[in-house]
Amino acid sequence: MTKFLLPLGGFIAIFAFLFIGLGLNPREVPSPFIGKAAPTFELGNLHRPDSRFGTQDMAGKVWLLNVWASWCVACRDEHPLLVDLAKQDTIPIVGLNYKDKQDQALAWLKQFGNPYRVAVMDADGRIGIDFGVYGVPETFLIDKKGIIRFKHIGPITKKAWEEKMLPLVRELQKS
């Protein structure tokens, strides 16, 4: 009888963990980078590859780093919101073009609009790896001291912006 109870108990435990896991929100994956310095980078400007841009250029500013690609379907979902945010000029948005080709990225921005104060090329994905990017789009809120304060996985929605990100942006801009 005991030889059947042990496998049954193991099955019930595995089932319980899976059941709990189904209730979790995949967009709220905890990031080990929250509260830590953003990885530093210096990359070529998407529009002018001979010109360099890096995290040091944003020192003293609260800013968003939006990781995107022209091949990313979900990036199209969030892009109109980013264009609107850029028009409001609430916060500078830096685009990190991830594992993309320059000509395709430029054509995409020309077609859909360019919300980025500056966009840089991460053709091999190394900077994305440094930031712990799981996929695109992902957006990081970085404070004046270069500390990551928030990470949003997937397309930013108006609700996420207004309820989570914007209040934090305003708080960080005060300090």
N, C-alpha and C positions, 0 to 999 in steps of 0.2 A: 504493500500500500504506500509506504514512504517513497518508493522509487517513482511513483506517479505524482506525488505531491510536489517534489522538488522541481521537475520540469513545468508543472502547472503554475507553481509560484513564480518561476522565471518568466513564463509567458505573460502572466498577469502584470508583472513589473514592467516588462517591455511595452505591453499594450498601454499601460498607464502613462509612461513617458511619451509615447507617440501621441496619445490623446491630448496630453498637455501641450505638446509641441504644435499641434494643429491649431491651437487657440492663440498662438503668438503671432505678432505682426512682423513680417519679414522686413519691412521698411525701418523697423526700430532695432536693428542689429547694434548692440553696444559697440562703440568704437574705443579701442585703447588709446586713440590719439586725442580724445576730448580732454582738455586741460593741459595738454602738452604743446610744446613749440611745433609749429608747422614745419615740415621738412623744407629745407632751403633748396631753391633751384635757380638756375639762370638758363633760359632757353631762347631760341630764336623767335622773333615776332612772326606770326603767321603771315602778315601782310608785307613785312620787310625782314626776311630771314637774316640779313646782315646786321640788323639791329637786335640787341639783346634786352631781355626783360627778366627780372628776378624778384624774389620775395622781398629783397631789401628795398625795392622801389615802392613798396606799399607800407614801409615802416611808419608807424604813427597814425595809420588809418585803419578803420574797421572796413573789411571788404569780404566779398564772396569769391570763392574759387569754384567755378562751375566746370566740371569735367564732362565733355561732350564729344560727339563724333558725327560726321555726315552720314555714316552708315547706321546710326542709331535711330530706330523708329520711335522709341520713347522720348528721345531728345526733341522730336518734332512736337510732342504733346506739351512740353513745358516751355518751348521757345517763345510763343506769343507772350507768356507771362514775363519772361526775362526781358523781352523787348519793351513791354510796358514799364517794368521796374527801371530800366535804363532811362526811359523818358522822364520818370519821376525824379531821377537823380538822388534817390535816398541813400544809395550805397554804391560804390564802384564794384563792377563785376568784371572779374578776370576770367577769361576762358582758357581752359587747358584742353586743347584738341588732342584727343587720345587715339593712338594707333590708327592714324588717318593719313591720307595723301593730301598734300598742300592744295593742289588744284581742285580736288573735290570739296575740301573744307571751305575754300574761298568761294566756290560756286554756290555752296549751301548757304553761306552767310549772305551772299548777294541776293539769292532767291528769297530767303526768309527774314532778312534783316540782321543787323549786327548789334547785339545788346552789350558787347564787351568793350570796356575801356581799352583793353588790350587782350589779344588772343595769342597764345604761344603754342608751339608744336611739341607734342610729346610722342613723336613717331614710333619709338620703340617701347613706349609704355613704362619706362623706368620711374618717372616721377609719379605716375599713377600708382605704381607698386609702393613707392615710398609713402604715399598717403593712405595706403591700404584700400585702394579702390577695388570693389568687387565687380563692378560693371558700370556702364554709363546709362543715364546720367547720375552723377553724384555731385553734391554741392556742400562746400565747407564754409562756415562762417568763422572768420579769423579776426581777432581783436587787434588793437593798436600795438600791442607788444608782440604780435606774431603767434599768439596762442590760439589753437583751434578750440572754439567754444560750442560748435554745433556741427553735426553732419547729417545731411538728408540724403537718403538712398532713394533713387528713382526720380521721376519727374516731380518738380515742385508744383504743388497745387495752390490755388488762391487761398484756400482754407489753411494749408500748412504755413504759407507765407504770413497771412494775417494773424493767425493764432499762436504760432510758435516762433517763427523767425523774426518778424518785424518787431515784436516787443523786445526781443533780445538784442536786436540791432540798435534800437533806441536806447536801451540801457547801457550798452557798451559804448555808444557814441557820447554819452554823458560823462563817462569816467575818463 
